[in-house]
Structure formats: C-alpha cells, structure tokens
C-alpha cells in the first residue's frame, strides 16, 4: 500500500484552508496532516509532521511569512514550499524563491492552478504562473543589460540569475562548478555593489530600468 504525500496548508482564514484542502485531497491524492493559521503554529506543525509539501500564505503573522519561510527551510530542508500571496508581484516572487520556496502563485488562483502547482512540484519542478515566467525572462534581460550600472562582474551576473530563479546556494555552486563559499562571496558582493539587502530590493530596481 503506497503512502500518500503529506501536506500542510497555512493560511489565516479557515474557509480558505478548507476549500484548498478539499480540492487538493480529491485531485492530487494528498494527506492533509494539518491546517495552521500563523507562523508559529506552522513552524511547529512542520517540525512535528515533516510534510512533503507546505502551502503557505505570505501574509502569515507571528512571525511574518518571509521569516516563517526561512525558519522552515532551516528545520525542514526537504519540505517543498509553495507560497501564495494576495500581493502577487514579481518582487515577492523573487523574494520567496531566493529564500528557498519552489513555487509562487496568486492567492486568487483557480482550483486547477493549485492542482497544477502541486503536480509540478511533486515532479521536481519550480512552479510559477505563466505571466510570471515571461516577467522573469524580461528581468533576466534587464540584469544582463544593467549589470554594469552596479559594476557587477560576469560571474556575479550569473550568480544573480540563478539565485533569482530560486536556486539554492548549493545548486548555484553545482551549476557554476564553484564552491558554496564562493557563491556566498559573490552574493554579498552583489548586495554591496547594488546597495540592496536582498533579491527583493534588487528586483524592484531592475524591474524599473
């Protein structure tokens, strides 16, 4: 007898959790092991259940969504995290992918979109709505075109591109055949040269160029 993949849904609204749970349980063959309403309960549930997938709202509080995401990446590195947001901007997509999420989608997405996201992640892919894919392509072009404004080296631009696409430090290192420490050095240099603290801030600048 096969074991169903375990999933946690984290959203402050019970009706949202129940609606998503019903659709995904039926169409994706998942075991919904918990529904949580804030950051602390989500972190605790992940540590207890070690789910295969976490679907979480970026607007969670106590702590806020981005901090919750970071803590869960540390405690549950094998859990695939899909972030949903009412403020589904390219900047927020950059932010959550850079923090280790494997998917990002609008909270207002259709039920079929949620099914597609889960199926994509279960096959090992990163999931983004089609409109975000095209925006990522344009952003990558901006990165290449404007890199010299910040004085980025060709290698720093490569690191930035991979990080912006959601690659972890280890994955970037493997792609570029360099050490993880070198990736971190390049990343810190990028932030220093651009005067940005994270990919979210940098993406906003690039989008406006």
SVG drawing of the C-alpha trace seen along z (x, -y; Angstrom):
<svg xmlns="http://www.w3.org/2000/svg" viewBox="-15 -53 50 55">
<polyline fill="none" stroke="black" stroke-width="0.4" points="0.0,0.0 1.5,-3.3 1.9,-6.1 0.2,-9.4 2.4,-12.5 1.8,-14.7 0.9,-18.3 0.3,-21.3 -1.8,-24.3 -1.0,-27.5 -3.5,-30.4 -5.1,-32.7 -8.6,-32.0 -10.2,-28.7 -12.5,-28.8 -9.5,-29.1 -7.7,-26.2 -10.8,-24.0 -11.5,-24.9 -8.0,-24.2 -7.8,-21.1 -10.9,-19.6 -9.7,-20.3 -6.2,-19.0 -7.1,-16.0 -9.5,-14.9 -7.4,-15.7 -3.8,-15.2 -4.1,-12.3 -2.6,-14.1 -2.9,-13.5 -3.6,-16.9 -1.9,-16.5 -2.5,-20.0 -4.1,-23.3 -2.4,-26.3 -3.2,-29.9 0.0,-31.7 3.8,-31.4 4.5,-29.7 1.8,-27.0 3.1,-26.4 6.7,-26.0 5.6,-23.7 3.4,-21.6 6.2,-21.2 8.7,-20.1 6.2,-17.5 4.9,-16.2 7.8,-16.8 5.4,-17.3 6.4,-16.7 4.7,-19.9 3.8,-23.1 1.4,-25.6 1.6,-28.8 0.3,-32.4 3.0,-35.0 0.8,-37.3 1.1,-35.0 1.9,-36.7 3.6,-35.8 6.2,-35.7 5.6,-37.2 5.5,-34.9 9.1,-35.5 10.5,-34.8 8.4,-31.7 9.6,-30.5 13.2,-31.0 12.8,-29.1 11.0,-26.2 13.7,-25.9 16.2,-25.5 14.2,-23.0 12.6,-21.1 15.0,-21.3 13.3,-18.5 9.8,-20.1 8.8,-21.7 7.2,-25.1 4.7,-26.8 3.9,-30.4 0.6,-32.0 0.1,-35.8 -2.7,-38.3 0.1,-40.7 1.4,-38.5 4.2,-40.7 7.4,-39.8 9.3,-41.3 7.6,-38.9 8.2,-36.0 11.9,-36.9 11.9,-37.1 10.3,-33.8 12.3,-31.9 15.5,-33.3 14.5,-32.1 14.1,-28.5 10.4,-28.2 9.8,-26.1 6.6,-27.7 4.8,-31.1 1.2,-31.9 -1.6,-34.4 -4.0,-33.5 -6.8,-34.3 -5.7,-31.5 -8.2,-28.9 -8.5,-25.4 -7.0,-23.9 -4.0,-26.3 -3.4,-24.9 -3.6,-21.4 -1.1,-22.2 1.3,-23.7 1.2,-20.7 1.7,-18.3 4.6,-20.3 6.3,-20.4 5.8,-16.7 7.6,-16.1 10.6,-18.2 9.8,-21.4 9.6,-25.0 6.1,-26.5 5.2,-30.0 2.2,-31.3 2.8,-31.8 2.7,-35.6 5.5,-35.4 7.6,-33.3 7.6,-36.0 8.4,-38.6 11.4,-36.6 12.7,-36.4 12.4,-40.2 14.1,-40.6 17.0,-38.4 17.4,-40.6 17.4,-43.7 20.0,-42.0 22.3,-41.5 21.7,-44.9 22.1,-46.9 24.7,-44.8 27.5,-47.4 25.5,-50.1 26.3,-48.3 29.7,-47.2 28.8,-43.5 31.2,-41.1 30.1,-38.5 30.3,-35.8 28.2,-37.9 25.6,-38.3 25.5,-34.5 25.1,-34.0 22.4,-36.6 20.4,-35.0 20.5,-31.6 19.5,-32.9 16.7,-34.9 15.3,-31.7 15.1,-30.1 18.3,-28.1 19.8,-27.4 23.4,-28.2 24.4,-24.6 22.6,-24.3 24.2,-27.5 27.6,-26.2 27.0,-23.0 25.7,-24.8 28.7,-27.1 31.3,-24.5 32.4,-26.7 32.2,-26.3 29.3,-27.3 31.5,-29.8 32.4,-31.4 28.7,-31.7 28.1,-33.5 31.1,-35.8 29.6,-36.7 26.1,-37.2 27.5,-39.5 29.4,-41.5 26.3,-41.9 24.4,-43.3 27.3,-45.6 27.7,-47.0 23.9,-47.5 23.3,-48.8 20.5,-46.2 19.9,-44.0 18.2,-41.2 16.9,-40.0 13.5,-41.6 15.0,-45.1 17.3,-44.4 14.5,-43.0 12.4,-46.2 15.4,-48.3 15.8,-46.0 12.1,-46.0 12.1,-49.8 15.0,-50.1"/>
</svg>
